[in-house]
Amino acid sequence: MNIKTRRYLAIFITCAATLVLYGTAAYRVEQARQQPQSGFASCNFERCIPHTATLNALK
């Protein structure tokens, strides 16, 4: 295997790993988004009112 082939293989593996990590993160975000958020916040069209101290600290 020459140096050019190794370089292209390294670039391909890096891109594939990046895509896998991005896909995994997007999948986990989508799964979390679809979970029912009981007791997390009361939302209407104007604003969301959080029910936890950590979210109140962000105001």
Stockholm file with secondary structure:
# STOCKHOLM 1.0

chainA/1-59         MNIKTRRYLAIFITCAATLVLYGTAAYRVEQARQQPQSGFASCNFERCIPHTATLNALK
#=GR chainA/1-59 SS CCHHHHHHHHHHHHHHHHHHHHHHHHHHHHHHHHSCCTTTEEECSSCEEECSHHHHHTC
#=GC SS_cons        CCHHHHHHHHHHHHHHHHHHHHHHHHHHHHHHHHSCCTTTEEECSSCEEECSHHHHHTC
//
